[in-house]
Amino acid sequence: MRQTAEISSGLAPAADQPGSGKPNKASLAVLARLLPFLSSYRLRMAQALAALLLAASMVLLVPIAFRQIIDRGFGSTDQIAASFLLLGGLAIVLGMAIVAGGELLQMPMLGAHVNDIAPDRARGAYNGAYGVNFTFALVFAPALGGFVYERMGADALWWSCAVLGSIGALLFATEAARARRSAAA
């Protein structure tokens, strides 16, 4: 209970509060009070650190690959190919981590959105319709995507996905803005 009171009253001592007239001394010791709250998020912090290290390594490796191209030209293709193969592999791993994280966040957030927009008396019907819609997409999307890919080619498939995804994002953003306006009113 004491920790909650400290957090709600602010982490900075009274002397460091704005308007107190005393100089604000930057001290990281204040952050030590957060450790009890952060201990339950060890796995997430480790994952965030791993993603940060991966991103930092990409930032460091890309200039090395380009420097090899500039310094050695395109004549020594083995080293250049190895550098870009490594970069490509890291980019794929990073991209898949981002996609997986997005998918992990998408499912509970969309379910919560359905619950938020549903009237109390029809919440079950809304969740059922959402579940049927999602299952319908899982069943028929591969067949439809295969048909479009076979008949019209990969470009048509990816462009149609981009257009339909953009329309879906626009509709979702429009609905979210409407919900915010009605909640504020």
Wavefront OBJ file of the C-alpha trace (Angstrom):
o trace
v 0.000 0.000 0.000
v 2.871 2.337 0.844
v 4.387 1.795 -2.626
v 1.118 2.651 -4.325
v 0.870 5.872 -2.320
v 4.416 6.794 -3.343
v 3.657 6.146 -7.002
v 0.376 8.063 -6.974
v 1.908 11.004 -5.141
v 4.748 11.188 -7.646
v 8.237 9.782 -7.663
v 10.075 13.046 -7.267
v 10.599 14.443 -3.763
v 8.841 17.669 -2.874
v 11.990 19.737 -3.457
v 12.124 18.541 -7.063
v 8.500 19.348 -7.847
v 7.970 22.094 -10.427
v 7.291 25.458 -8.848
v 9.031 24.603 -5.549
v 11.770 27.156 -6.198
v 14.532 24.618 -5.558
v 16.765 23.308 -8.328
v 15.796 20.009 -9.918
v 18.650 17.559 -9.291
v 18.674 14.762 -11.833
v 19.059 11.493 -9.982
v 18.449 7.977 -11.199
v 17.990 6.754 -7.629
v 14.324 7.680 -7.947
v 13.918 4.908 -10.521
v 14.840 2.301 -7.888
v 11.314 2.692 -6.521
v 9.995 1.176 -9.761
v 11.883 -2.114 -9.366
v 9.146 -3.904 -7.366
v 6.658 -3.087 -10.102
v 8.983 -4.066 -12.962
v 9.981 -7.439 -11.513
v 6.854 -9.087 -12.915
v 7.817 -7.927 -16.429
v 11.261 -9.544 -16.628
v 10.451 -11.566 -19.764
v 9.051 -8.543 -21.599
v 12.053 -6.446 -20.669
v 14.376 -9.204 -21.905
v 12.441 -9.383 -25.182
v 12.596 -5.617 -25.592
v 16.348 -5.696 -24.920
v 16.805 -8.464 -27.505
v 14.841 -6.477 -30.104
v 16.876 -3.380 -29.279
v 20.140 -5.291 -29.708
v 18.945 -6.754 -33.004
v 17.941 -3.331 -34.297
v 21.220 -1.814 -33.155
v 23.186 -4.574 -34.871
v 21.271 -3.903 -38.099
v 22.121 -0.209 -37.835
v 25.779 -1.133 -37.445
v 25.918 -3.840 -40.124
v 24.248 -2.001 -43.008
v 26.982 0.646 -43.315
v 29.646 -2.084 -43.226
v 28.037 -3.850 -46.160
v 27.744 -0.643 -48.147
v 31.316 0.334 -47.279
v 32.495 -2.976 -48.748
v 30.630 -2.225 -51.952
v 32.101 1.273 -52.159
v 35.658 0.241 -51.241
v 35.919 -2.990 -53.208
v 33.368 -2.430 -55.920
v 31.254 -5.193 -57.314
v 34.305 -7.296 -58.206
v 34.564 -9.212 -54.922
v 31.052 -10.568 -54.955
v 31.632 -13.334 -52.410
v 32.155 -11.010 -49.456
v 29.432 -8.637 -50.583
v 26.995 -11.489 -51.079
v 27.843 -12.865 -47.644
v 27.305 -9.449 -46.047
v 23.949 -8.944 -47.715
v 22.939 -12.538 -46.964
v 23.625 -11.874 -43.293
v 21.756 -8.568 -43.464
v 18.860 -10.180 -45.296
v 18.646 -12.946 -42.722
v 18.632 -10.442 -39.880
v 16.021 -8.346 -41.672
v 13.780 -11.391 -42.111
v 14.133 -12.329 -38.442
v 13.401 -8.761 -37.359
v 10.453 -8.473 -39.739
v 8.959 -11.756 -38.561
v 9.394 -10.674 -34.934
v 7.469 -7.483 -35.692
v 4.725 -9.411 -37.523
v 4.455 -11.962 -34.716
v 4.245 -9.195 -32.128
v 1.544 -7.481 -34.152
v -0.442 -10.689 -34.417
v -0.104 -11.309 -30.698
v -1.425 -7.830 -29.961
v -4.116 -7.892 -32.650
v -6.264 -10.716 -31.350
v -6.948 -9.445 -27.819
v -7.250 -5.852 -28.994
v -9.832 -6.652 -31.657
v -11.830 -8.756 -29.201
v -11.752 -5.878 -26.726
v -12.844 -3.479 -29.479
v -15.832 -5.693 -30.298
v -16.779 -5.713 -26.605
v -16.407 -1.940 -26.400
v -18.692 -1.165 -29.339
v -21.304 -3.817 -28.533
v -24.372 -2.863 -26.506
v -24.546 -4.782 -23.219
v -27.592 -6.812 -24.282
v -26.008 -7.884 -27.607
v -22.399 -8.486 -26.566
v -22.628 -12.245 -27.159
v -24.086 -11.769 -30.641
v -21.332 -9.296 -31.546
v -18.622 -11.676 -30.318
v -20.243 -14.561 -32.198
v -20.392 -12.539 -35.418
v -16.757 -11.559 -34.960
v -15.761 -15.205 -34.434
v -17.705 -16.361 -37.510
v -16.154 -13.578 -39.580
v -12.650 -14.502 -38.461
v -13.231 -18.220 -39.119
v -14.738 -17.420 -42.518
v -11.577 -15.510 -43.410
v -9.346 -18.378 -42.225
v -11.243 -20.878 -44.366
v -11.815 -18.935 -47.586
v -8.869 -16.500 -47.784
v -6.287 -19.141 -48.797
v -8.506 -20.417 -51.607
v -9.341 -16.908 -52.823
v -5.691 -15.825 -52.572
v -4.581 -18.907 -54.506
v -7.187 -18.226 -57.190
v -6.094 -14.583 -57.592
v -2.414 -15.589 -57.612
v -2.966 -18.300 -60.228
v -5.249 -16.301 -62.530
v -3.905 -12.745 -62.169
v -0.393 -13.098 -60.760
v 1.485 -12.103 -57.637
v 1.290 -8.354 -58.299
v -2.497 -8.405 -58.421
v -2.635 -10.424 -55.203
v -0.317 -8.137 -53.232
v -1.849 -4.929 -54.578
v -5.351 -6.150 -53.751
v -4.145 -7.050 -50.243
v -2.647 -3.568 -49.885
v -5.838 -1.864 -51.079
v -8.166 -4.000 -48.952
v -5.890 -3.645 -45.913
v -5.793 0.130 -46.357
v -9.583 0.271 -46.630
v -9.883 -1.828 -43.467
v -7.435 0.409 -41.601
v -9.318 3.508 -42.771
v -12.663 2.075 -41.632
v -11.180 1.058 -38.279
v -9.663 4.532 -37.761
v -12.958 6.183 -38.732
v -14.874 4.008 -36.266
v -12.332 4.702 -33.511
v -12.612 8.454 -34.093
v -16.426 8.228 -33.996
v -16.280 6.248 -30.759
v -13.931 8.823 -29.187
v -16.237 11.668 -30.208
v -19.315 9.956 -28.799
v -17.468 9.104 -25.565
v -16.377 12.737 -25.173
v -19.926 14.013 -25.728
l 1 2 3 4 5 6 7 8 9 10 11 12 13 14 15 16 17 18 19 20 21 22 23 24 25 26 27 28 29 30 31 32 33 34 35 36 37 38 39 40 41 42 43 44 45 46 47 48 49 50 51 52 53 54 55 56 57 58 59 60 61 62 63 64 65 66 67 68 69 70 71 72 73 74 75 76 77 78 79 80 81 82 83 84 85 86 87 88 89 90 91 92 93 94 95 96 97 98 99 100 101 102 103 104 105 106 107 108 109 110 111 112 113 114 115 116 117 118 119 120 121 122 123 124 125 126 127 128 129 130 131 132 133 134 135 136 137 138 139 140 141 142 143 144 145 146 147 148 149 150 151 152 153 154 155 156 157 158 159 160 161 162 163 164 165 166 167 168 169 170 171 172 173 174 175 176 177 178 179 180 181 182 183 184 185
